[in-house]
Amino acid sequence: MTMKAEKQDDEETMEPLLIEKGNSTSPRNATEIAVGNSDDPMHQFFARTLSGNPEFFVQAAKFSFCFVGLQASYLTWGYMQELIMTTQFQPTPSAPDGKFPSAAFCVFSNRFLAVIVAVIAVKIKHGAVLANNAAPLWAFAPCALSNTLSSWSQYASLKYVSFPVQTVFKSSKIIPVMVMGKVLKDTSYPVSQYVEAFLITVGVAIFSIASKTADRDTETEFVGLIFLLMYICFDSFTAQWQDKIYNQYGRPNVDPYQMMLGVNSSAICITTAGLILSGDLPVVFEFLTANPVALRYNIITAITSASGQLCIFYTIKEFGPIVFTIIMTTRQMFSICISAIVFGHTISLKSFFGALMVFSVIFYQIRRKYNARRGGKQ
């Protein structure tokens, strides 16, 4: 999310997380549910709540769907990413080390399914795939290129650094976002955001240094950090360019599904060309033939990536960006714990302190935005 988008979010009126509607004082409008003679306070609470606020449970069900959908999609996606890039598969002549040979193919499989989902979503919502697009497909090409390179860097980094390091490192994306905002749109930021960015950077540095393992040499981990730097820089450019498209063609004229279609259509062309020019296509085909389980891993990753994107759009539409950010921040914490348990990564006390510092600043940012919204509403 861009800084400008965040500023606009702060100025919007935030709907309550669980909206309570209905007139509890009017027995004609309320749903008649007998509280009964039960002494169970939980039973009485739900009976009274449902009687007076049926919309409460509708909103609660929607929130539960969003929370479970995002967590299931992206926890599975993150787990499968690490599984693909770190598993020792059966060696092939082109990949004698048994490691999955192409991060570009992982990006391709994700984009391939995302294009199909986007076409279906745009067709259902607009009645046509391209006829109602205000922004031409070529307008999405720059951010599609940066999005492809950021995803490739993300996969490639897992060969050199652990998933917990990658997850915490990605939290420092605020710094290149601010730089790209200044370069592309001459956006100015308050001093407080520079302080927050600095604290996140310090926390990421502490976590990364403390997580250095003896089985990886310094040069190898340095290569991994270079890939992570590439990821956050390209990803920051993607967000800023998408915001530029919204501003240029009008936010009402470009919805998230059209954005998803435009970006992934260009990305699928870029990744296909990359696979052909790099010679990865026959190498991957040979590897997947010898290791069908790797193909299954890629399919699961693509499915969870697409379902995650749809859950993102629905969550922001129903509950706003603040609730979405909270859910995704908790997902990052869960991802670190799952990766540490499943793949045996050690998280020292210093690493824990660094991660705590990063997530504390993030939750402070969330609280600041929430207070700004409340102030604007009053």
Salt bridges, closest charged atoms under 4 A:
GLU6 OE2 - LYS369 NZ 3.27
GLU12 OE1 - ARG373 NH2 3.82
GLU82 OE2 - HIS345 NE2 2.64
ASP186 OD1 - LYS182 NZ 3.44
GLU196 OE1 - ARG368 NH2 3.05
ASP235 OD2 - LYS173 NZ 2.66
ASP243 OD2 - LYS185 NZ 2.54
ASP243 OD1 - ARG251 NH2 2.38
ASP255 OD2 - LYS125 NZ 3.47
ASP255 OD2 - HIS126 NE2 2.43
GLU318 OE1 - LYS62 NZ 3.44
GLU318 OE2 - LYS317 NZ 3.30
